[in-house]
């Protein structure tokens, strides 16, 4: 039998919450409850779930501000779960602070407050915010950290530090780098606090912002500044010095310079202080030395001394070498006097460049002394001023002049030479140039050295007098192989080029060297090459092959046949040779005859007008007339009556011819520009038929090879399908249409008279009729058009009724039919519009043919 398992009593009991008060504020309540996880309605809750949103025990009550902050299984079997509920804490500022004191000053407390705040609503407050209860303290630091324990799910700990600012000024004392006792005050101040004003006794003041809510001000002061000294011993005058260094006001003036005050400066270091440095010398005021330097006056005594400003230097003399006054400052100068104790003459020997032994004499002489007289054996003599009292004289002499001999072997004609060089009395003449055929004097010169001597140089050559070499020379054919012969010849020698040798002679020049000889350079080509070249015709895109060589003029002067000169250019180079350029006519012909360019273009055309119909329009005009007159009279014994009348009626027909004409096409049509070449042979003419034959051959076969080419007749013209045609010949003629019209008129007259009297009765009667006929013939010119056969129709625009019997006037149209023109309609197809024949080169003409395509849309 299994024992019944017992469990410890739950704390708190299920469905019974326990409240705890974590802070001095009784509204801050934490509720702990235990719930049964085995119940059917149990479910885990999200942290932050509000107390009143879930069911609790019947006696738990309502806590609308409480939220779930912790839940954990509290039994081993997982039946029971502990839940902790908390509300946001209120009025924390009343109890949540600790106090410490800045630098131990109870007048400057620091408040440290700790808050428990919901994580999701936390936001830091600005630095410098006053403490909620102690407004003299400002926020200088804030930190948010997690809470270790049940509240960590929804709350954090926020620590805020409020410090009383400004804080206490904490003094310290120290000795600075000058040895002055400094008082340093350090104080916490609000941000943006300025440093203390600078002053003579203020050594430094700065404000350093350590946090955004506070800064630290540090100010150093001294009661006075020490006077510092620098003692120094240096070489030279006034070399022993004492320099004092003092901190003074910027308005302080430097010490005045004097015989012992060397320098004094006031250097401003800030707006309120400056550094004053004064250097004072304790000596020495004069120094004496000696020096042996070698040379004239090389043994000297030197005296340096300090003298008042304005002192003058000592006068120069034979022994006083120099005396200078150098200004030091406004109060003193330095005087330096150099006195020589000798030597005043020196003598020596040396070998000059010519190998001669020279004697050199140097001496001190009074100012304005003259040099020694020049001569052949005197190399030089000069006076060099030293100062206003003395000069240095240097004279160089040799006992005898040497004659120098030398030789040289160099390239070229006359390259083996010997040279003599001598110093001679001036004036002197050079040696005469000579030439014996194998050698002689080729150069001699006398170059003045001074008024009494000159240098004479004479060069003799022993050859060589002829040199031969092979080289490549530039010519009209480029580089060609040639032999070059240089030689020394008689000055009267003439060049030898002639009709027999001139073809191969490129150069034969004779240049005079002097009155005894000349230099000849003869350049000859053994054989001229024949070069093959190509000129590229950029417009046609073909290469023109040709050969070039050098020939005699006799090759082309007075040819047997002028055709011998065809395809060949000759350009004279000189009187003995010419440049021959011969075109390879076979390759040129092959290239030109293969050229065919077909370029689309627009062609301006005007087609003839078309006559569509001819209509003769006739109009009738009819008029009927009456005229009657009655006369009656009665007299005593008689009576008479007379009747008379006349009428005129007319019928006329007028007309005109109407031509229904359709204007021919006038504008641009599609066409081609054809460019090709024809070789003119044996008087052949570049006719339109030949041009059409070539065009049609290209169009059908893609080349200009025409079948059935008879030997020697060039290109034959064969019958080909007429892809291209000549422009149609419009055969027109002048035509006239004769229109016959006219009029007719009818005149009627009647008269009757009767009389009665005592003598009897009388009566008479008369009647008459007459016709007038008018015929008009009008010849009308038919416009020049093309048309088929046209029957001329006649139409009357109105009608007339012959009420008076006038009769219809005569009308007719002649001819009644117009014959068709040739052609009666303009044909369609491709037509040769024009052909420009332009002489080209090498027996060819350049053909530029324009063709146009006429379609049914144009006709």
Secondary structure by P-SEA (a helix, b strand, c coil): cccbbbbccccccccbbbbbbccccccbbbbbbbbbcccccbbbbccccccccccccccccccccbbbcccccccccccbbbbbbbccccccccccbbbbbccccccbbbbbbbbbccccccccccccccccccccbbbcbbbbbbbcccccccbbbbbbbbbccccbbbbbbbbcccccbbbbbbbbbccccccccccccccbbbbbbccccbbbbbbbbbcbbbbbbbbbbbccccccbbbbbbbbccccccccccccccbbbbbbcccccbbbbbbbbccccccccccccccccccbbbbbbbbccccccccccccccbbbbbbcccccbbbbbbbbccccccccccccccbbbbbbbbbbbccccccccccccccbbbbbbcccccbbbbbbbbcbbbbbbbccccccccccbbbbbbbbcccccccbbbbcccccccbbbbbbcccccbbbbbbbbcccccccbbbbbbcccccccbbbbbbbccccccccccccccccccbbbbbbccccbbbbbbbbbcbbbbbbbbbbcccccbbbbbbbbbbccccccccccccccccbbbbbccccbbbbbbcaaaaaaaaaaabbbbbbbbbbbbbbbbbcbbbbbbbbbbbbbbbbbbbbbcccccbbbbbbcbbbbbbbbbcbbbbbcccccccccbbbbbbbbbbbcccccccaaaaaaaaaaaacccccccccccccccccccccccccccccccbbbbbbbbbbbcbbbbbbbbbbbbbbcccbbbbbbbbcbbbbbbbbbbbbbcccccccbbbbbbbbcccccccccccccbbbbccccccccccccccccccccbbbbbbbcccbbbbbbbbbbbccccc
